[in-house]
Amino acid sequence: MSTYGRSPKGRQSEKLKNSEIKDWLILRAIPGISDNLYKRLIERFSSPEKVLGAKEDDLAKVPEIRRDVVRAIVRGREGINISEELERIKRYKIDIITLNDESYSENLKEIYDPPPLLYVKGKIKKEDKNAIAIVGSRRATTYGKLTAQKLSAQLAAQGITIVSGMARGIDSEAHKAALAVGGRTIAVLGCGIDVVYPPENRALEEKIASSGAVITEFPFGTRPFAGNFPKRNRIISGLSLGVVIVEAAEKSGALITARFALEQGREVFAVPGSTVSPYSRGTHNLIKEGAKLVEDIDDILEELESLIQVRKGKGEEAKGFPKPPLSKEEEIIYNLITQEPKHIDILIQESKLPAQGAMVVLTNLQIKSLIKELSGKNFVRKR
């Protein structure tokens, strides 16, 4: 990860770091370079430094590059001043992650137009590849908020990273619920990393950064203009294996996220709501168009289980959702439950746990989607 202003390795190595980041910022500031073109330039020349030092003839060989963009790249550093941006990166102690960094999201790198660099508060980790986005209406109903909380908490308890946009309504509830169960969550902003939007989410942003990450592609000082949010939404879906739309009106921004998800080859899920609620019309239309209907997290887990990467010793990876961490009591009862129904009285007797304690454990195992209660107080494993 390229980090500005934190290196303890001495002045010479810090200068090299600063120069590297400077080239990434300069190339981004050149007019006419889209995110997709930036990606193709890096793939061809390996670094912004080499792109900025390339000859016109070599640049012209890049497919679909315009002649005026070639000339702008050759002029490169002329007239582009990013010293204030560099100073703010240092002052705010922000990490800059670029397309060439190992910590850049594998999921995001796969999309057509990944942002060439990201401003990050917090940490993006390798396990964030196992991510699901939960988004929806800013004007969420009580039903929508409770549903977002439930799905987010249960998924986060499975070790799944929850991605959302830190907006009012569904997004904020998804972040809060993931944090409440000790899970990881990533907030993607539609403004600069130094701009808190909405302003009432300042404390929430700090909590997210402390146990997950707050990220943006927008430079410092960028205000939350309406045109920024579609770009933000492609990152939300790009980071994720699937997108869950909890509530959305017919013209909701959450539907833009769903559209990006489809274009990126991600799974799209939608939660049904009241037939008379305007905030269910968008989700109902998605279901009509083929989105998977979600009643509980099993509908999500079944669809995505084959995509999840789980580390299984010696660095080898296997498919399937990781088993969430369990307490000693949860392990005892979980190991007693099989695919054959077992009555609660038998579980209490075999576990030697107090009846009240055993019932609490069984509830926790259901919340973590590891067991299922059948009729007559019988329990079976889900996985």
HUZITA-V849687 format. One line per field, one symbol per residue. burial: # if it has 9 or more other ideal C-beta (glycine too) atoms within 8 Angstrom, else .. A space follows every 10 residues. Layout:
burial->???
This chain:
burial->.####.#... ..##..#### ########.# .##.#.#### ##....#### ##.#....## .#..#...## ####.#...# .#..##.### .#.######. #.###.###. #.######## ##.#...### #######..# #.###.#### ########## #######.## #########. #.######## ###.#.#... #..##.###. ########.# .#.#...### ########## ########## .#.#####.# ##.#.##### ###...#.## #######... ####..#.## #.###..### ........## ##.#.#..## ####.##... .###..##.. #.#...###. ##.####### #......### #..
